Amino acid sequence: MVDVRVLNGELSKAEIDAYITRSQELYPDKTIEAMDITVDGDYVDIKYHFADVPFQRIRRITGYLVGTVDRFNNAKRAEVEDRVKHSVVS
């Protein structure tokens, strides 16, 4: 369900549904939570409000790009524990 706000005018339900359908075609990989549709005569301006994307931290550990070490075997886990962590000095 997309929350739609129409500003500076009115739109029919069919028009709003068409804008929602078009937005989902334009941004298939994003979740649209809300839309602000500003009516300006024969034109409209649309502002999309997308849902936050969960962020997973990825690190380079022992030559591999990983988010977690849960799939590492015991030898790779030991490498992670034995590595020297360097600090940045300003």
Secondary structure, 3 states (H helix, E strand, C coil): CCEEEEECCCCCHHHHHHHHHHHHHHCCCCCEEEEEEEEECCEEEEEEEECCCCCCCCEEECCEEECCCCCCCHHHHHHHHHCCCCCCCC
